[in-house]
Amino acid sequence: MPHFDLVIIGTGSGNSIPGPEFDHWSIAIVEDGLFGGTCLNVGCIPTKMFVHPAELADAARHGKPLGIDAQLNSVDWPEIRDRIFGRIDAIEAGGRRYREGPECPNVTVYPGRARFTGPKALHLDLHDGGTAEVTADRFVIAAGSHAVVPDIPGLRDGAAPFHTSDTIMRLEQLPASIAILGGGYIAAEFAHVFSSFGVAVTQIARGERLLKSQDHDVSVQFTREAAARYQVLLHTKVGSVAKAGNGVELQVEGPDGPGTIQAELLLVATGRQPQRCGPGRGEDRRGTGRARPRGGGRIPAHRRARDLRAGRRLLQVPAQACGQP
C-alpha cells in the first residue's frame, strides 16, 4: 500500500499547493474530474467568457434611447463555445500533463474518486476500472462542489432530460426556449446569457424576488429589470418534470394556481454543494461535506493553503470527518 507525506483531493485550489518547497515530499493528487477545478472548467472563468459576447449581443437593445439604431443579426453559438473551451480545455490538459510529467517526479496523480476507509487511509476507484489503497501523514480536501438537483419527480429519477451549470455551456446549438429553475446568481447569469442570444427564457423561483441573498435594493431592482426582459415566475414551485416531444414539460404551482411550462431545454440552477467523500460509509453524514480539523471548527481555505506553504501544521483529517465510526 503506497504511503505519502501528503494527499491532495482535488485539483482546483489544491493544485497550487505542491510548490518547490515540497519537492522533498512524496505527494499524491486525486482528481475525479477535470484538472483545474470548478472555477476553470464549469464556473466563473467560462461563464464570464460567455457573458462578454452576451453583453455585446445585448448592447443593441440599449442603443435607441441614446440615438443609436443598431440590431443583432445573428449569434454563432458553436463559434463562441469552441473559442471558449478551446482555450480552457488546453489549460486543463496542460495542468494534468505537467503534474503527471517529469517536472513533478515526487507527485503521483490518481485519476479517480477517493473515499476514506479509516484513519489516514483512502480507497480509490480509478477511472481505468481499477482500485487502489493509499495512506498518508497529511490530507488536504479541496474537492470543490457539485450542482444541487432538487428532489422533484422527473429530475432525481432521471426520467426527464435537464442540464446543470456543469453541462449547459457545451450545448451543440442554442435552443429556441429554455426554462431555468432557480433564483440565485448562477440562474441569473445564464438567464442573461441566453436571453441576450435570443433564446426565450422562463426563470422559475420559489422566493419573492431574484438574488434574494444579495442587498435588498439590488435584489428588487434586478428582479424588476429581469422581468422586463424575459418571463420571471416568482412564488412558484415545480411539482414534476417530464419529457415532452423534443423538450420538457414542467408542472408548476404559482400565485395563480397550477400551470404548465414547456421549453426545449431545462437548466437546473438551484445552487451548489461541497463534494463529499463518497456515497455510503464515506459520506459526511452531518451534511456539510467538509473536513474538520482536530479540536472542532473549520479552517478557512485561504489559511490552509497559507499554513501549508509556510510549513506549519497541516490539516489533519480524522476518520470522523467522513462519517467513520
N, C-alpha and C positions, 0 to 999 in steps of 0.2 A: 504494500500500500504506500503510494508516494506521500511524503511528508514535506510541507513547505513552511518557510518562515511566514509567508503572508498569502492569503487567498482573497482575491477581489471578485465580488459577484456583481457584474455589470460593467459596461464599457462606456458609459456616459462620463460623468464627473470622475468615476473610479479609474478610468483610463489615464487620467492626468497624474495619478499618484506615483507610478514607478519611474522616478527620475534618476539621474546619475548617482544620487546619494544612496540609492538602494541597489546598486549594481552587485553588491556582495551578498544580497539576499536571494533566496530561491522564491519565486513568485508564481502563483497560478492565477490566471484570469478566466472566469467562466462567463460565457455570453450565450444567451438563448436566442437572441435576435440579431439585429444589425449592429455593427460597431458604431459607436458614437452616441448611442442612447436616444432618448425620446426627442430632445431638442433638435438634434441634427437631422434625424430621419423622418419623424412624423409630427414634430412640434413647431416651435417658434421659428426656426430657420425656413423651412419650406413654406409655411403659411405666410410669412411676411414676403416671401418671393412671389406668392400668388397675389397678395394684397396690392403690391405696387402696380402690376398691369391692370388689376381691377380698378384702382384709382384712376389710371389713365383712361380706361374704358368709360368710367362714370363721369369723367370731367365734363363731357359734352352736356350732361344734364344740368350743370351749374352755369353754363355759359350765357343763356338767354337774358337773365336779369342783368348781366354785365355788358350786354350789347354784342355778344359773340354768338353767331349762328353756326353751330357745329353739330355733327351727327356721328354715330358709331356705325361703321359699315359692316364689320364682321369681327369675330373672335376666333382665332385659331387655337383651340384648346390643346390639341396634341403638340403643337409647337411650343406653347407655354409650358406644358407639363414636361416635355422632353428637355427643354432648356434647363429647367429647374433640377430635375432629377439626374440629368446628365452630369451636373456638377456635384450634386450631393452623393450620388452613388459612387463616383470616383473617389471622393473623400473617404467614404465608408470603406471601400475596398483597400485604399492606401493605408488606412489606420490598421486594418486587420493584417495586411501584408507586413507592415512594419513590426507589429508585435510578434508575429509568427516567424520573422526572418532572423538572419544572423546578427542584426543590430541589437537584438534583445536576447542574448544567449541564456540569461538567467530567468526568462519568462516562458512559461508553458501555457498555451491557450487551449481551453476546453470548450468547443462549441457544443452547448447543450444546456440542460436545466439542472439546477442544484437543489438539493433537499437535505437539511440537517437530519442526521440519524443518531446523533449522540454528542457528547461534549467535544467540540472542536473536530467534528467528523462530518463529512459530506458524502452523499451519494449523488452521482452524476448520471443522468440519462442523456447520452450523447446523440448528436444528430445523425451519426453514421449507423445508428441502431445498437451500438454497444453501450456498456456501462463502465463506470469507474468509481473507486472509493478513494478519497483523499482525506488527509488530516493536515492541520496547520496550527502554528502557535498563535496566529492572529488572523482576524477576518475583518473585512470591510464590506458591508452590504450597501451597494449603490445600484440597486436593480431597477430603478425608475418606476414607471407607473403603467397602468393599462386602462383602457376605456371601460367605463361602467355601463353595463347593459341592464336596464330595469327588468324586473320580474313581471313582464307583460306577456300574455299568451301570444304566440307567434314570434316572439323575439328569443326568449330563453330556450325554447324548444327547437329553434331553427326552421320553423315552418315558413316564415316569410323572409325574403331577402332584405338585407339592410347593410349600411356602411357605418363605420365609426371614423373618427379622425385619423386612425391608422391606415385606412384604405381609400378614403374618399378622394384624396389628391391624385391618385393614379388611375382615375377613370379613363376609359378609352375615348369617350366622346362626352360632350356636355349633354345632360338630359334636358328635355323640354320643361320639366317641372320637378321640384324636389320638396319633400316635407322634412323639416328639421325639428327634431324633438329635443327641447332644452332651451333654457333661457339665460345661460351663462355666457362667458366671453368666447368660448370655443364655438358655440352655436351662433353667436352674433357675428363672429368673424367670417364663418363660412356663408352665412346668410348674405353678408355684404358682398363677398366674392361672387357668389353665384347670381345674385340679383344684378350686379354690375355687368355680368357677362350675358344678361338677357334671359336667364332662367326664371320661370315663375316659381316664387318661393312662398311657402307657408310655414311659418315658425309657430310651434306649439309650446306653451309654457304653463306650468301649474300655478305660478305666482301671479301677483297683481301687476308686475312690471318686469321688464328685462333688466339684466345686470343688477339684480336687487342687492347683491353683496357689495356693490360699489356705493359711492356717495349718492345720497338720496336724490339731490337735484340733478346730478348727471344721469342717474338711472331713469328718472321721469322724462327728462328731455330726450335721452336716447330712445326710449320706448316710443315717444311721440314721433321722432324722426323716422324710426324703422317702420312704424305702422303706415307712414305716408308713402313708403317705397314699395312695400310688399305686405302680404297678409300676415297679421300677427294675431294669434288666438291666445288670450290670457285666461286665467282661471279655468284652464282646460286640461282634462286628464284623458289619457289614451287607455281605452279598455282592452283593445285587442288589435293585432295587426295580421293581415292575411295577404297572400299573393293574389293579385287580380290582373289577369291578362299579362301585359308586359310591364306591369308596375306593382304597386302595393295599395292596399285599402286599409285605412285606419278608422276604427270605431271610437268616437270621442264623446265626452260628456263635458259641456261647457255651460256658460251662463244662460244660454237659450235652450238648453236641453241636449238630448243626444243628437249626434250627427255623424256624417261620413266624409272622410277626406281621401281623395285619390291623388296619387302622384306617381311619376315614373320611377323615382328613387326615394329612399328613406335614409336620412342621416340621423343616427342616434348620438347626440352630443350632450349627455346628461352628467358629464364630469369624468374625472379620472381618479383612480385609487392607487396607492403604492403596491408594487408587486409583492407577493408573499413568498414564502419559502417552498411553496408547492402544495398540492392538494393532500387531504388526509392528514396523516400524522405530522407532516412537516409544516402545516399551516399555522399561522399565528392566530390562535383562537380568540384573542382579545379584539381582533378586527382592525388593529392598527397597521399590520403589515410591516412594522418597523422593529428593528432590533433595539434593545435597551442595554445600556452599559451596566456593569455591576454596581449595585447600590441603588438602582432605580433612576428614573429621569431619562431625558433624551439628550444626546449630544448633537447640536446643530451640524448640518453637513459641512458648512464652511470651516467650523472649528475642528471637525475630524480630519479634514484634509490638511489644515494648518498644523495640527499637532503631529500628524503622521510625517509630514515633510520635515518638521523640526526634530524628529527623532524622539518625541515624547511618548507618553503612554498611549498605546493603540487601543482601538475599540476591541474589547474582549467580548465575544458573543457567547453567552451561556446557552446551554441546551434549552432552557426555559423560554428563550426569546422566540423560539419557533414551535411552541406548544409541546415540547418534550416533557415527560414526567420528571 
